């Protein structure tokens, strides 16, 4: 399901869409919506696969269940979607072959807004960078 931020733009060209894993709780949806992101999430992996095929996705987060577990990366590959993916370091170790695994980088857990915005900014296309800057300004109040 696509979760839009309250009062935010609904056009994909004026927003940043973030894909979250199906096993993450609603708190993550709320957090990223509050920051102004559109969020794609479903608790059903099959529904999420359909959503991946339907929507344009700007960024994705991977949250592993185990050290060799890459479900979002695998699902995006299955759908033939090239999306910058960040690995959340919930296991506290960076895989030695991070870029070979298909990740643009990693994010420390718990997330820090400055780190999120900086790393997202590095991989977004030029057309989306001003949108992220606006989200960052609003988040920092």
Secondary structure, 3 states (H helix, E strand, C coil): CEECCCCCCCCHHHCCEEECCCCCCHHHHHHHHHHCCEEECCCCHHHHHHHHHHCCCCEEEECCCCCCCCHHHHHHHHCCCCCEEEEECCCCCCCCCCCCCCCCEEECCCCCHHHHHHHHHHHCCHHHHHHHHHHHHHHHC
